[in-house]
Amino acid sequence: MTEHAKDIDAAPDGEAMRALTLDLGGEIFAIEATSVREILDMVPVTEVPNAPAFVGGLINVRGRVVPLADLRVKFGMERRPPAAETRIVVFEIMLEDEPEIVGMLADRVHTVADIALSAMEAAPKVGMRWRPEFVRGIAKHDGKFIILPEMGNIFKNDAGALASPEAEGRT
């Protein structure tokens, strides 16, 4: 059992995680609302030559250079061009003990919901199409399954790709 699955199993009844729910490739995902900074309509994306496909572009968020990630790449989903409902979720994540601001593409943003921790379960070992270290758990909310991604593990191996051009001496 993973560390997070233990946390989920040990959660007292009545406790909930406030989460932003979003659609990605026909699946519903949820990320902790406390990490979300803002939700943006699509903005111009500057492609970065030789960058990994997962974090292949940069966006300008209020004058700050922010890497733009596409979770479809990590989850082996088909990449799609942005549509009218595509949004960018800007959130903060801790990488190598440092806070990092990241943008993430979402096909559609739904709502902020309270997901009961007691309703979360570890991802099944059989039948999952995603790497288990990328899934914190699965919850059922309003009759639908919601995937809770383990954002730290998803971004861990790409921490170098998230460094801003200024930090690496590129401009």
C-alpha positions in Angstrom: 0.0 0.0 0.0 1.4 3.4 -0.9 2.0 6.2 1.6 -1.0 8.1 0.3 -3.3 5.1 0.3 -2.5 4.7 4.0 -3.3 8.4 4.5 -6.6 7.9 2.8 -7.5 4.8 4.7 -6.7 6.5 8.0 -8.8 9.5 7.3 -11.5 10.1 9.9 -15.1 10.0 8.7 -16.4 13.5 8.0 -13.1 14.9 6.8 -13.1 16.2 3.2 -10.6 17.6 0.7 -11.7 20.7 -1.2 -10.8 20.0 -4.8 -11.1 21.6 -8.2 -12.6 19.1 -10.6 -11.7 19.1 -14.2 -12.0 17.0 -17.4 -9.0 15.6 -19.1 -9.5 13.2 -22.0 -13.0 12.2 -20.9 -11.9 11.4 -17.3 -12.6 13.6 -14.3 -9.6 14.6 -12.2 -9.4 16.6 -9.0 -6.6 18.6 -7.6 -6.5 20.2 -4.2 -8.1 23.6 -4.4 -5.7 25.1 -1.9 -2.9 24.7 -4.5 -4.9 26.5 -7.3 -3.9 30.1 -8.0 -6.2 30.9 -10.9 -8.0 29.5 -13.9 -7.2 31.1 -17.3 -8.7 31.0 -20.8 -6.2 29.8 -23.3 -3.4 32.3 -23.8 -0.5 32.3 -26.4 2.0 29.5 -25.7 5.6 29.8 -26.5 7.0 26.4 -27.6 10.3 25.5 -26.1 12.7 23.7 -28.6 13.9 20.3 -27.4 11.7 20.5 -24.3 9.9 17.3 -23.2 6.4 16.9 -24.6 4.9 17.0 -21.1 6.1 20.5 -20.5 6.8 21.8 -24.0 5.7 25.4 -23.6 5.7 28.6 -21.5 3.0 31.1 -20.8 2.9 34.6 -19.4 0.9 34.8 -16.2 0.8 38.4 -15.0 4.4 39.1 -16.2 5.8 35.8 -14.8 7.1 33.0 -17.0 5.2 29.8 -16.2 5.7 26.3 -17.6 2.6 24.8 -19.2 2.1 21.1 -18.7 -0.1 18.7 -20.5 -1.1 15.8 -18.2 -2.4 13.9 -21.2 1.3 13.1 -22.1 2.0 11.6 -18.6 -1.3 9.6 -18.6 -0.8 8.3 -22.2 -3.9 10.1 -23.5 -4.4 11.5 -27.0 -3.2 15.1 -27.3 -5.8 17.4 -28.6 -5.6 21.0 -29.8 -7.3 23.5 -27.5 -11.1 23.9 -27.8 -13.5 26.6 -26.7 -13.8 25.1 -23.2 -10.0 24.4 -22.7 -8.6 26.2 -19.7 -5.3 26.6 -18.0 -5.2 25.8 -14.3 -2.4 27.7 -12.6 -1.3 26.1 -9.4 1.6 25.8 -6.9 3.5 22.6 -6.4 6.4 21.8 -4.1 9.4 20.4 -6.1 12.7 19.7 -4.5 11.4 21.6 -1.4 10.8 24.8 -3.4 7.4 26.1 -4.5 6.9 26.2 -8.2 4.1 27.8 -10.2 2.9 25.6 -13.1 0.1 25.9 -15.6 -1.8 22.7 -16.6 -4.1 22.2 -19.6 -7.7 21.0 -18.8 -10.3 20.2 -21.4 -12.9 21.7 -19.1 -13.0 22.9 -15.5 -16.0 21.8 -13.6 -16.4 23.0 -10.1 -14.9 23.1 -6.6 -16.2 20.1 -4.6 -15.7 18.7 -1.2 -14.6 15.1 -1.6 -15.0 13.0 1.5 -11.6 11.4 2.4 -13.5 8.3 3.5 -14.8 8.0 -0.1 -11.2 7.8 -1.5 -9.6 4.5 -2.2 -6.2 3.5 -3.5 -6.1 2.9 -7.2 -6.7 -0.7 -8.1 -3.6 -2.6 -9.1 -5.4 -4.3 -12.0 -7.2 -2.5 -14.8 -5.4 0.8 -14.4 -4.0 2.3 -17.6 -1.9 4.8 -15.6 1.3 4.3 -13.7 0.3 3.7 -10.1 2.7 6.3 -8.7 0.8 9.0 -10.7 -2.5 8.3 -8.9 -3.0 9.3 -5.3 -6.4 7.6 -5.2 -9.9 7.3 -6.7 -13.0 8.7 -5.2 -16.7 8.6 -6.0 -18.5 11.9 -6.0 -22.0 12.7 -7.3 -22.1 9.2 -8.8 -18.9 9.6 -10.8 -15.4 8.3 -10.3 -12.8 11.0 -9.8 -9.0 10.4 -10.2 -6.8 12.2 -7.7 -3.4 12.6 -9.4 -0.2 12.6 -7.3 1.1 15.8 -8.7 4.4 15.6 -6.9 5.3 12.3 -8.6 4.0 13.5 -11.9 6.2 16.5 -12.0 9.2 15.0 -10.0 11.2 13.7 -13.0 10.5 16.8 -15.0 11.6 19.3 -12.4 14.5 20.5 -14.6 12.0 21.2 -17.4 10.0 23.5 -15.1 13.0 25.8 -14.4 12.4 29.2 -15.8 14.6 30.3 -18.7 16.1 33.1 -16.4 17.0 30.5 -13.8 19.0 28.5 -16.3 20.6 31.5 -18.0 18.4 31.4 -21.1 16.4 34.3 -22.3 
